[in-house]
Amino acid sequence: MKNDTEKVVILIPIYRAFFDDFEKKSLKSVNQHLKSFPIIFIAPESLDIDFLKEYEIQFNYEICRFEDHFFKSINGYNQLLLSSHFYEAFLNYEYMLIFQTDAYVFKNELSLWISKGFDYIGAPWLDSEKILFNHKSRFIFNKIKRIFGLKQRLYNHINQVGNGGFSLRKTKLFYNISLKEKEQITYFLSNKEKENYHIEDVFWSLYVPQKHSFLKPDYKTALCFCVDRKPEVAFGFLNGELPFACHGFNKKGVVKFWSKYIS
């Protein structure tokens, strides 16, 4: 039987030959809490990874390369994370933890979350505290857009689980679904209606559960795994306790909040 350090691989996407100050802090948190797990940098084929030697990376790591076009835009990254080829590369592991360098881990709870048996976990797209007001304002906003013949914005992702930037995924299931849904994925990626949030984590979070058995936690449980948007609201649900991780801690609106916990 495999132990936890053999069940899961941590995948860190990189696309350029340097780390900014926020990314250095992100990697420092990996050093502190997750270095006992297998760690692989996901990189473009042409990226010279010698720059990694310039940083105080205290964990052992490998490099797995994919074609350059997957790293040149958000659309390319979406293609990669919806590709069966991507998941096939890591079928030796039961789980993968996608760890983008705008994520920060506060403690080592990876084994805990693996033990829960979820197929997918990511930070929920948390709503604000004024939920009733939000529902009313969104209805009015969309009604005005409809009157003027404008495309209406969808909010079906609100309080859903969740953001893919720091996410735990069951590798073989993602591989199998990406094969079965290849035609739907092609359509999904070609759809240009940006207000419908046609990005990879929305596909896994909203579309896949409609057709497949796909176990996710509720949004309050997922907040214990990772916090992304509205951290002040999230901490109300968490009773002031830190989650396993946060994502997007470098965003302008939340930098001040997270600076209390990230040095």
Secondary structure by P-SEA (a helix, b strand, c coil): cccccccbbbbbbbccccccaaaaaaaaaaaccccccbbbbbbcccccccccccccccccbbbbbccccccccaaaaaaaaacaaaaaacccccbbbbccccccccccaaaaaaaacccccccccccccaaaaaaaaaaaaaaaaaaaccbbbbcccccccccccccccaaaaaaaaaaaaaaaaaaaaacccccccccaaaaaccccccccccccccaaaaaaaccccaaaaaaaaaccccccccccccccccccccccccc
